[in-house]
Amino acid sequence: MRSTGSTTAFRLTDAEFRMLADLLRRHCGLHFGADSRCLLEGRVARRMRELDLSSFSAYHYLIRKEGPGQGEFARLVDEVVTNETYFLRERGQLRALLGEILPELRRERPTAPVPIWCAGCSSGEEPYSIVMLGLEAGFEPGVDFRVYASDISHRMLRKARQGLYREASFRCTDPELRARYFVEKDGHWRINDSVKKHVDFIHLNLLDPSKVALLGAMDVILCRNVIIYFDSETKRRVIQTFEEKLRKGGYLLLGHSESLINLSNAFELRHLRNDLVYQRPGTPATDRWQNRALAALREEDSGGRS
């Protein structure tokens, strides 16, 4: 730590960096290598100033005393996670989902909505995009499909539930589509309730087996541009979780910069008209999808809503 006038500049020692990086890796999978040391230092230092702490060691002790998953650790996660997203990101995949995958799954199981899980949903642009494009394609949310969205950041989930966005979130959105599903006020755009009501947001750590176990079987999982922040071991754990949560014949959609090479042999790469996706081999089950545990998850997480 060094003082520069009225501002205190904190510097991570090698030992402190290893302690904090290991804590984040073990409990939420986030990987901070040497190239991201300055990023971790700056974001944690901002929180330390708010708490009037004098060293990274003191901050680490505070978190360890509370226990991972408790108040300050959750604040730390809010500080360090990367939340770069926008509406209709990687639109080819979304076309594949709404134009090819969803019609196929509806034909195979016409009596129940297709459950779709957006894992690592950040501030909500992805799940809301699915609902909007579903409506545009003539599907009825709640009847043809249901969207569940989870994230580890309480702050991002509050933003998602609020449904209020700035111009940067619409860099790939047609003006006509935005006009149909948003209302502009004071430089912000609020999503319509006709979309908002069809997404259930859940606080979820992908490395927490007790929470993940409460989720029922899914037909589609989107986890796009999330596992790039994990190390190889954590990526394998998360992909195995997705395999367990997907029905046979279900689909896994990763970001275009992500793949399952050297991570898993449990999925087949399928070439659709609009994009490449992963599919769990096997014949889809025909049982009606049920997930009574989601109600308990939402009730438990209701304290985090704004």
BALO-194782 format. One record per residue (C-alpha): z negated, x, y negated; residue number from 1; residue in one letter. Coordinates in Angstrom, 1 decimal, decimal comma, padded with zeros to 4 digits. Each point is the difference from the previous one (the first is absolute). Layout:
BEGIN
PT       Z       X       Y  fipa  voro
PT       Z       X       Y   NUM     A
...
! end
This chain:
BEGIN
PT       Z       X       Y  fipa  voro
PT   000,0   000,0   000,0     1     M
PT   000,7   001,3  -003,5     2     R
PT  -000,5  -001,6  -003,4     3     S
PT   002,8  -000,3  -002,6     4     T
PT  -001,7  -001,4  -003,1     5     G
PT  -001,0  -003,6   000,7     6     S
PT   002,0  -000,1   003,2     7     T
PT  -001,2   001,3   003,4     8     T
PT   002,7   001,3   002,3     9     A
PT  -000,9   000,0   003,7    10     F
PT   001,4   002,4   002,5    11     R
PT   000,0  -000,6   003,7    12     L
PT  -001,2   003,0   002,1    13     T
PT   001,6   000,6   003,3    14     D
PT  -003,0  -001,4   001,9    15     A
PT  -000,2  -003,1  -002,2    16     E
PT   003,7  -000,7   000,5    17     F
PT  -000,3   000,3   003,8    18     R
PT  -003,1  -002,4   000,0    19     M
PT   001,7  -002,7  -002,1    20     L
PT   003,4   000,3   001,7    21     A
PT  -001,6  -000,2   003,5    22     D
PT  -002,1  -003,0  -001,0    23     L
PT   003,1  -001,9  -001,2    24     L
PT   002,0   001,1   003,1    25     R
PT  -002,6  -001,1   002,5    26     R
PT  -000,9  -003,3  -001,5    27     H
PT   003,3  -001,3  -001,4    28     C
PT   002,7   002,3   001,2    29     G
PT   001,1   001,3  -003,4    30     L
PT   001,2   003,6   000,2    31     H
PT  -000,5   002,4  -002,8    32     F
PT   001,5   003,4   000,5    33     G
PT   000,0   003,1  -002,2    34     A
PT   003,0  -001,4  -002,0    35     D
PT  -002,0  -003,1  -001,0    36     S
PT  -003,3   001,8  -000,8    37     R
PT   000,5  -000,5  -003,8    38     C
PT   000,7  -003,7   000,4    39     L
PT  -003,2  -000,4   002,0    40     L
PT  -002,0   002,1  -002,5    41     E
PT   001,2  -002,0  -003,0    42     G
PT  -000,5  -003,5   001,4    43     R
PT  -003,5   000,8   001,4    44     V
PT  -001,0   001,7  -003,3    45     A
PT   000,8  -003,1  -001,9    46     R
PT  -002,5  -002,0   002,2    47     R
PT  -002,6   002,8  -000,3    48     M
PT   000,1  -000,3  -003,8    49     R
PT  -000,7  -003,7   000,3    50     E
PT  -003,0   000,7   002,2    51     L
PT  -001,2   003,0  -002,2    52     D
PT   000,0   002,3   003,0    53     L
PT   000,2   003,8  -000,5    54     S
PT   001,8   001,1   003,2    55     S
PT   002,3  -001,1   002,8    56     F
PT  -002,8   000,9   002,4    57     S
PT  -002,3  -002,5  -001,7    58     A
PT   002,7  -002,6   000,3    59     Y
PT   000,6   000,7   003,7    60     H
PT  -003,7  -000,2   000,6    61     Y
PT  -000,1  -003,5  -001,7    62     L
PT   002,7  -001,3   002,3    63     I
PT  -001,5   001,5   003,1    64     R
PT  -003,4  -001,5  -000,9    65     K
PT   001,5  -003,5  -000,5    66     E
PT   002,2   000,3   003,1    67     G
PT   003,8  -000,3   000,3    68     P
PT   001,3  -003,5  -000,6    69     G
PT  -002,7  -000,7  -002,5    70     Q
PT   000,2  -000,5  -003,8    71     G
PT   000,8   003,5  -001,3    72     E
PT   002,3   000,9   002,8    73     F
PT   002,0  -003,1  -000,7    74     A
PT   000,2   001,0  -003,7    75     R
PT   001,2   003,5   001,1    76     L
PT   002,8  -001,6   002,1    77     V
PT   001,0  -002,0  -003,0    78     D
PT   000,3   003,2  -002,0    79     E
PT   002,0   002,1   002,5    80     V
PT   002,4  -002,4   001,7    81     V
PT   003,6   000,1  -001,2    82     T
PT   001,4  -003,5  -000,9    83     N
PT   003,7   000,4  -000,8    84     E
PT   001,8  -003,2   000,7    85     T
PT   002,1  -002,7  -001,5    86     Y
PT   001,7  -003,3   000,9    87     F
PT   002,9   000,1   002,6    88     L
PT  -000,6   003,6   000,8    89     R
PT   002,4   001,2   002,7    90     E
PT   001,8  -003,3  -000,1    91     R
PT   002,2   000,7   003,0    92     G
PT  -003,1  -000,3   002,2    93     Q
PT  -001,0  -003,2  -001,6    94     L
PT   003,5  -001,4   000,6    95     R
PT  -000,3   001,0   003,6    96     A
PT  -003,4  -001,7   000,3    97     L
PT   001,0  -003,3  -001,6    98     L
PT   003,6  -000,1   001,1    99     G
PT  -000,2   001,3   003,6   100     E
PT  -003,5   000,5   001,3   101     I
PT  -001,6  -003,2  -001,2   102     L
PT   002,8  -002,3   001,2   103     P
PT  -000,1   001,8   003,4   104     E
PT  -003,8  -000,5   000,3   105     L
PT   000,2  -003,6  -001,1   106     R
PT   002,6  -000,8   002,7   107     R
PT  -002,3   001,6   002,7   108     E
PT  -003,1  -001,8  -001,2   109     R
PT   000,9  -003,0  -002,1   110     P
PT  -003,3  -001,8   000,2   111     T
PT  -002,2   002,5  -002,0   112     A
PT   000,4   002,0  -003,2   113     P
PT   000,9   003,7   000,5   114     V
PT  -003,0   002,2  -001,0   115     P
PT   000,9   002,9  -002,3   116     I
PT  -002,5   002,7  -000,9   117     W
PT   000,6   002,2  -003,1   118     C
PT  -002,3   003,0   000,7   119     A
PT  -000,7   002,0  -003,1   120     G
PT   001,2  -002,7  -002,4   121     C
PT  -001,3   001,8  -003,2   122     S
PT   000,3  -002,4  -003,0   123     S
PT   001,8  -002,7   001,9   124     G
PT   003,7   000,4  -000,8   125     E
PT   001,1   000,4   003,6   126     E
PT  -001,6  -003,2   001,5   127     P
PT   001,0  -002,0  -003,1   128     Y
PT   003,6   001,3   000,4   129     S
PT   000,1  -001,3   003,6   130     I
PT  -001,1  -003,5  -001,1   131     V
PT   002,5  -000,1  -002,8   132     M
PT   002,9   001,1   002,1   133     L
PT  -001,1  -002,3   002,8   134     G
PT   000,2  -002,9  -002,5   135     L
PT   003,4   001,2  -001,2   136     E
PT   001,2   000,0   003,7   137     A
PT  -001,1  -003,6   000,5   138     G
PT  -003,2   000,7   002,1   139     F
PT  -003,2  -001,9  -000,5   140     E
PT  -003,0   002,3  -000,4   141     P
PT  -002,9  -001,2   002,1   142     G
PT   002,4  -001,7   002,4   143     V
PT   002,6   002,6   000,8   144     D
PT  -002,2   003,1  -000,7   145     F
PT  -003,4   001,1  -001,3   146     R
PT  -000,7   003,1  -002,0   147     V
PT  -003,2   002,1   000,3   148     Y
PT  -000,5   003,0  -002,2   149     A
PT  -002,6   002,7   000,2   150     S
PT  -001,0   003,1  -001,9   151     D
PT  -002,9   002,4  -000,1   152     I
PT  -000,3  -000,1  -003,8   153     S
PT  -002,1  -002,8  -001,5   154     H
PT   001,5   000,6  -003,4   155     R
PT   003,5  -000,5   001,3   156     M
PT  -000,9  -003,1   001,8   157     L
PT  -001,5  -001,5  -003,2   158     R
PT   003,3   000,7  -001,8   159     K
PT   001,9  -001,5   002,9   160     A
PT  -002,1  -003,2   000,0   161     R
PT   000,4  -000,2  -003,8   162     Q
PT   003,7   000,1   000,3   163     G
PT   000,7   001,5  -003,5   164     L
PT   002,6   002,7  -000,4   165     Y
PT   001,6   002,2  -002,5   166     R
PT   003,7   000,8  -000,5   167     E
PT  -000,1   003,1   002,3   168     A
PT  -000,5  -002,3   003,0   169     S
PT   003,4  -001,6  -000,5   170     F
PT   002,2   003,0   000,0   171     R
PT   002,0  -001,4   002,9   172     C
PT  -000,4  -003,7  -000,7   173     T
PT   002,8  -002,3  -001,2   174     D
PT  -000,8  -001,7  -003,3   175     P
PT   000,8  -003,4   001,6   176     E
PT  -002,4   000,5   002,8   177     L
PT  -002,8   001,1  -002,3   178     R
PT   000,6  -003,0  -002,2   179     A
PT  -000,3  -002,3   003,0   180     R
PT  -003,3   001,3   001,3   181     Y
PT  -001,8   001,5  -003,0   182     F
PT  -001,3  -001,1  -003,4   183     V
PT   000,1   002,5  -002,8   184     E
PT  -002,9   000,3  -002,5   185     K
PT  -001,0   002,8  -002,4   186     D
PT   002,1   002,6   001,8   187     G
PT  -001,2  -000,9   003,5   188     H
PT   001,5  -002,1   002,7   189     W
PT  -002,2  -002,3   002,1   190     R
PT   001,2  -001,0   003,4   191     I
PT   000,3  -003,8   000,7   192     N
PT  -002,5  -001,7   002,2   193     D
PT   002,9  -001,2   002,2   194     S
PT   000,2   003,7   001,2   195     V
PT  -003,6   001,1  -000,5   196     K
PT  -001,6  -002,6   002,2   197     K
PT   002,0   001,2   003,1   198     H
PT  -001,5   003,5   000,2   199     V
PT  -003,4   000,7   001,4   200     D
PT  -001,5   003,3  -001,2   201     F
PT  -002,6   001,8   002,1   202     I
PT  -001,9   003,2  -000,6   203     H
PT   000,6   002,2   003,0   204     L
PT  -000,3   003,7   000,9   205     N
PT   002,7   000,8   002,6   206     L
PT  -002,4   002,4   001,6   207     L
PT  -002,8  -002,6   000,4   208     D
PT   000,4  -001,3   003,6   209     P
PT  -002,6  -002,8  -000,6   210     S
PT   002,0  -001,5  -002,8   211     K
PT   003,4   000,5   001,5   212     V
PT  -001,3  -001,6   003,3   213     A
PT  -000,5  -003,3  -001,9   214     L
PT   003,7  -000,3  -000,8   215     L
PT   002,0  -002,0   002,5   216     G
PT   003,4   000,8   001,5   217     A
PT   002,9   000,6  -002,5   218     M
PT   003,7  -000,4   000,3   219     D
PT   000,9   002,3  -002,9   220     V
PT  -002,0   002,8  -001,6   221     I
PT   001,2   001,7  -003,2   222     L
PT  -001,7   003,3  -000,8   223     C
PT   002,4   001,6  -002,4   224     R
PT  -000,7   003,2  -001,8   225     N
PT  -003,6   000,2   001,2   226     V
PT  -000,2   002,3   002,9   227     I
PT   001,7   002,8  -002,0   228     I
PT  -003,5   000,5  -001,5   229     Y
PT  -001,6   000,6   003,5   230     F
PT  -000,2   003,0   002,1   231     D
PT   001,7   000,0   003,5   232     S
PT  -003,1  -001,0   001,9   233     E
PT  -000,7  -002,9  -002,3   234     T
PT   003,6  -001,1   000,1   235     K
PT  -000,2  -000,2   003,8   236     R
PT  -003,2  -002,1  -000,1   237     R
PT   001,5  -002,4  -002,5   238     V
PT   003,3  -000,4   001,9   239     I
PT  -002,0  -000,6   003,2   240     Q
PT  -001,9  -002,8  -001,8   241     T
PT   003,3  -001,6  -001,1   242     F
PT   001,2   000,2   003,6   243     E
PT  -003,1  -001,8   001,2   244     E
PT   000,3  -002,7  -002,8   245     K
PT   003,7  -000,7   000,5   246     L
PT   001,1  -002,5   002,6   247     R
PT   002,7   001,2   002,5   248     K
PT   003,3  -000,2  -001,8   249     G
PT  -001,8   000,3  -003,4   250     G
PT   001,3   002,1  -002,8   251     Y
PT  -001,4   003,0  -002,0   252     L
PT   001,5   000,8  -003,4   253     L
PT  -000,8   003,4  -001,4   254     L
PT   001,2   001,5  -003,3   255     G
PT   003,4   001,7   000,0   256     H
PT  -001,7   003,5  -000,3   257     S
PT  -002,2  -000,7   003,1   258     E
PT   000,8   000,1   003,7   259     S
PT  -001,7   000,0   003,3   260     L
PT   001,5   003,3   001,2   261     I
PT  -002,8   002,0   001,6   262     N
PT  -002,4  -002,8  -000,5   263     L
PT   000,7  -002,8   002,5   264     S
PT   002,3  -000,9   002,8   265     N
PT  -001,2  -003,6   000,1   266     A
PT   002,8  -001,4  -002,2   267     F
PT   003,7  -000,2   000,1   268     E
PT   002,2   000,6  -003,0   269     L
PT   002,2  -003,1  -000,6   270     R
PT   003,1   000,0  -002,1   271     H
PT   000,3  -003,2  -001,9   272     L
PT   002,8  -000,9  -002,5   273     R
PT  -002,2   000,7  -003,0   274     N
PT  -002,3   002,8   001,1   275     D
PT  -001,6   002,0   002,8   276     L
PT  -003,3  -001,3   001,3   277     V
PT  -002,4   000,7   002,9   278     Y
PT  -000,6  -002,6   002,7   279     Q
PT  -002,7  -000,2   002,7   280     R
PT   001,9  -000,4   003,3   281     P
PT  -000,5  -003,1   002,1   282     G
PT   000,5  -003,7  -000,1   283     T
PT  -001,8  -001,8  -002,8   284     P
PT  -002,8  -002,2   001,2   285     A
PT   000,3  -003,7  -000,6   286     T
PT  -003,6  -000,8  -000,5   287     D
PT  -001,0  -001,6  -003,3   288     R
PT  -001,4   002,6  -002,4   289     W
PT  -003,7  -000,5  -000,8   290     Q
PT  -002,3   002,2  -002,1   291     N
PT  -003,4  -001,7  -000,6   292     R
PT  -001,5   003,4  -001,0   293     A
PT   002,1   000,2  -003,2   294     L
PT  -002,1  -002,8  -001,5   295     A
PT  -003,1   002,2   000,5   296     A
PT   001,8   003,0  -001,5   297     L
PT   001,0  -001,9  -003,1   298     R
PT  -003,5  -001,5  -000,4   299     E
PT  -001,6   003,5   000,3   300     E
PT   002,4   001,4  -002,5   301     D
PT  -000,3  -002,8  -002,6   302     S
PT  -002,6   001,9  -001,9   303     G
PT   002,7   002,5  -001,1   304     G
PT   002,2  -002,6  -001,6   305     R
PT   000,4  -000,2  -003,7   306     S
! end
